[in-house]
């Protein structure tokens, strides 16, 4: 017999058709729901209620076979999702959801005769502890405290604002707390106001809802933390004012700088970084046109250079005059320093320790270099590190004229001795060959007057010189002068026909939009292709350009071969300040005449040229009208004697070359390689025109080249020499007479 066993197979039940909110409070939600049909699913065994809010765990509640339930233990003002599911033997069916926000919580505050209820949020949830740090993005290092939080649970309403408060922990407590309100969307804040380094602070945060918006009682509970700010390196005060600098009473000497500092240096640093425990004096010399500090001072470490190490680099690296000390009174200064009326000041003298020697590794207060700009700083130390003040003293040591005076005296004495020796030597050579070409005659003749007499009596020699000079004029180069011919440059030329060759002209590199033109050319010498600069006497409109060229080409000596006025005609504008120690401004350069010595045959002037903080010293020589005669020796020196009976060989505007005294003085006394020669001869043989630095200038350059040549060679080639210098500037050695007297 066949028997069948029937087994029912059921599926999970459907979800309830509806779920309803019957009532709710700040901590409960009362719900009911419709029953689920058991048809086709089996017996409904009961119901499960699930409750969940954002960022909270899921809560499951078994309701057995009831169709209503009061959910308790909830938080105020939270949006809850409530789900109801039916259960059969096959499991739980699909849920039916409903959402409900619980009511706000009513705080009860009892006053003397009444009871008040406040709807305020609970305290925000702080994330970790507040963190402290130091902001180094600016020039001043500032402490900060970072705080972050999350919304209170329960919020007990819509959060509208957060209140952050902080105050230093003091004993007794301070009532001066700082406050900051931020928007409800904020979750973090950086506190920077009212903080100091190395201090302890209490930080709190509160939230508020829309309830009691304008009342202090609307703020909820506070979440509190305590945090300490970090200690930092000291912070220097802003740049020292002119008023404070005047009180420093700075004095400059040749190798020293003295000034007065307040005994209490805490005024130079902010104590917010911590207590200054030691101080140190730093010194640095000027570096080119740049500022003193650049990156050198900021990169200097406590093991800073010694005086001897800094001296090797002309003090262009910062060095310390002593180890760090507690106060200025402990710094090494002159033991005989003057007492000041103000007891709160201490005199500091930089450069007093004569015992400092080259090679010393110790920190010492050795002498400074003369005629150099220096800056003095104060370095302050805290336990966390150090920081440097701005330049409190900027001063220049005085120029030491003693070596110059001694050098001039020695050089003059040597010139006299050498001239005597040359004279004796040349006299011994006088009996040698008498019939030589012009170059040999110039090397062997004893007196220039004898050469002159021989030239006048020797018609053949004179004719030969004339032919050679004519050949020079015919064969000399004629390069382009396009730049000098431009309309905007015509007023910068003393004459319209003496223009600089384009290929060798001096170019101004920065002339404030006025172009790079100046009527000047480079002329080669023995050691360089730019030994000389041949230029015209400055015009009223080119004086600024002239000084700009002197500065940019780093000229150290100017030889002026003209007077400002000769024979009633203006030959050159006065391009220097008239009064000693009274500076004049030419463009962006400041020129100061430091000294002037007027001698019978020439004038010596010493100028300081300054651009920004850079100062250079330059010597100038101005030749007076020709009243002397001279004789050229083969060694390249000259003996100069006064006497009216020799006036037939004086330098005249239109005749013979003048004395070589100025040139010899420049070449053999100062031996400068970079000389700027000015020539302003107005009248020449056979023609009349405005000079532009070719006549006397060309003659002097040629003589200088020959004097150098005959020291190393037995023969000279005047023809090719003149041809060579004419390759660089037109019409150099302009007339036949000037060629004759080379």
ABEGO torsion letter per residue (X at the ends): XBBBBBBBBBBBBBBBABBBBABBBAABBBBBBBBBBABGAEBBAEBBBBBBBBGBBBBBBBAEABABBBBBGBBBGBBBBBBBBBBBAAEBBBBBBBBBBBBBBBBBBBBAABBBBBBBBBBBBBBEBBBBBBBAABABBBBBBBBBBBBBOBAGEBBABBBBBBBBBBOBBBABBBBBBBBAABABBBBABGBBBGBBBBBBBBBBBABGAABAAABBBBBBBBBBBBBBBBBBBBBBBAAAAAAAGBBBBAABBBBBBBABAAAABBAAAEBBABBBBBBBBBBEABBAAEAAAAABBABBBBAAAAAAAGGABBBBABBBBABAAABBBBAABBBBABAABBBBBBGABAABBBGBABBBBBBBBBGBBBBBBBBBBBAAEBBBBBBABBBBBBBBAAAAAAAAAAAAAAAAAAAAAAAAAAAAAAABBABBBAAAAAAABABAAAAAAAAAABAAAAAAAAAAAAAAAAABBBBBAAAAABAAAAAABABAABBBBAAABBBBABAGGAEABBBBBBBBBAABAAABBBBBBBBAAAAAAAAAAAAAAGBABBBBABBABBGGBBABBBABBABBGBBBBBEABBBBBABBBBBAABBBBBBBBBBEABBBBBBBBBBBBBABBBBBBAAGBBBBBBEAAAAAABBBAABBBBBAAAAAAAAAAAGBABBBBBBABABBBGBBBBBAGABAAAAAAAAAAAAAAAAABABBBAAAAAAAAAAABBGBGABAAAAAAX
